[in-house]
C-alpha cells in the first residue's frame, strides 16, 4: 500500500526548524547565520535559483550575500 506524503507540510516544518535554529543561534551567541553565493556568468536559470535561495535564507533569518562575476572568471581568480 502506498503512503501519501504531504510535502508542503514537511517542507514547512523543516523551514520552521531552520528559522528557529537561526533565531536561537543569534540569541545565544550573537552570530547571525549567513549564506554567501558566488555566481559566475549570466545563466538566467542560475540567477533564478540563487535569488530564490537568497529569499529563503532571508526568510529564515540568515544574512544573504550574492556576488556575480563575469563568465570569463577563471578558477584561479575564484
N, C-alpha and C positions, 0 to 999 in steps of 0.2 A: 504494500500500500504506500502511495506517495505521501510525503509530508509537504504541506504548503508553508513556505517561509515568507514572512512579512518583511521584505527587505527594507521598506521605508521605516518601519518601527525599529528594526535592528540598527539601521544607519543613524536614526535619531538618538538612540540610546548610546551609541559609540560617540557621536558628536557631543552629547551632553557630558559624557565621561571625560572626554578630552578637554572640554571647556572648563569643567570643574577642576580638573588637574592643573590647568594653566592658572586659574584663579588661586588655587591653593599654593602653588609654587611661588607665585608672585607675592602672596600674603605672607608666607613663611620666610622667604629668602630675599624678597625684593627683586628677584630675577624675572624678567619677562621672557617667556619662550619666544623664539624668533625663527623665521624662515627666510633664508636668502636663496634666490634663484638667479642663475645666470643663463640667459638665452643668447645663443649665437645664431645670427641670421634673421630672416624675416618670414619664416614659415607661419602663415596665418593660424594653422591648427595649433602650433606650439604656443602662440600668444593667447589663444582662447583658453587652452589648458592652464597656462600659467596664471592668467587673470582669474579664472575660477578657483584655482588653488589659493591664490592670494586673498580672495574674498572669504573663502572658508577659514583661512588662517586668521584673518581679522575678526571674523565672527566668533572664533574660539578664543580670542584674547591674545593671539600671537602678534608680534611685530612682524610685518612682512615687507621685504625689500626685493625689488626686481632690478637686475642690471641687464641691459640689452647691448650686445656687442655686434659689430659688423660680421657678415658671413665669412669674410676673409681672415678672421681671427684664427691664429694658429694655436695648436696645443701648448706650445711653449709660452705664448702670450697669455693663455688662460692661467 
